[in-house]
Amino acid sequence: MIEKLLPFVEKFNDLSEKLCDATIIADMEQYKKIAKEHSTLQEYAELYKKYTDAEEKRKTAESIIAENVDAELTELAKAEAVEAESEIQKIEEEARILLLPRDKNDNNNVYIEVRPAAGGDEASLFAAELFKMYQKYAEKQGWRAEIIEYSDTEVGGLKEGVMRIEGAGAYRRLKWESGVHRVQRVPETESQGRVHTSTVTVAVLPEVEETDVEINDKDLRIDTYRSGGHGGQGVNTTDSAIRITHLPTGLVVTCQDERSQIKNKERAMNILRAKLEDMAQQKAISENAEQRKSQVGTGDRSERIRTYNFPQGRVTDHRIGLSLHSINNFMQGDIDEMLDALHQEEIKLKLENA
């Protein structure tokens, strides 16, 4: 198993040298591409280094045991050999997990779309809270979160929100957030204290390279209009907002956050590529029953994945049956415990199907 790490380690070392090359440093696009691949291979190199250190430790201990020149030293060496062997076994298991097939987009940045579904004003209010929850989580991770699209309702809820999160492994951490999120609580407008149930949909889309998704210009209809909403006075006085319609699929993407029409178009095209990539993935998932068996959920955007029960202070993920009784902290972006559990379940299923 350890030998299978070597190609990754060799590639990592090769990229390390390239990152020191003045020619590559001068080409920012190439440098960023190499740096991204380099970062994805770092854990392979680090695990292999742990293995070589443990192996050297075991060999040294076995050498002392074989010489047997001092009884006390030999006993210490025996204990060291046992410890090294235990470390090696643990590393081999880590390598087995690390070498499992990965989603090609795991290390990508993401777009998160949040929309209210059933429940009227209460759904829109919870959608706004979920949107803020992901912003706060990104901040805790040291990632950069930027709002691409945000339209609010008359009651202060969210009609539609799109944010881009930039950070290593963002998609790997957040991809299982896609689906229907259900909230159960007493709305502020409810005079009799009855609990209402509302739903919000979340879509997490990996950002993809321009070369990964081919888009024909003749398949696009591009409209410009005057921005509105949270953009500020400078944004709202020019026809800088962009609406792109992909005619073959009917997908519509809007972006109005920037003052520049060119920048808004670039952002909208990036989101469109992400949506088209996601459509292709959804089609592949629906056609491949075996793939569904190795996933935490079905991958269906209409799947109800989680319930937020405020009267009980509980957040329950229905895919793994995990309930956390810390809803207030959860809504403040402390969602790592849930994401860790989902990640471990993904690994477990992959190992079972390996």
Secondary structure, DSSP 8 states (H G I E B T S, - for coil): -GGGGHHHHHHHHHHHHHTT-HHHHH-HHHHHHHHHHHHHHHHHHHHHHHHHHHHHHHHHHHHHHHH---HHHHHHHHHHHHHHHHHHHHHHHHHHHHTS---TTTTS-EEEEEEE-SSHHHHHHHHHHHHHHHHHHHHHHT-EEEEEEEEE-TTS-EEEEEEEEESTTHHHHHGGG-EEEEEEE--TT-TT---EEEEEEEEEEE---TTTS---GGGEEEEEE---STT-HHHHTSS-EEEEEETTTTEEEEE-SSS-HHHHHHHHHHHHHHHHHHHHHHHHHHH-HHHHHTSSS---TT-EEEEEETTTTEEEETTTTEEES-HHHHHTT--HHHHHHHHHHHHHHHHHH-
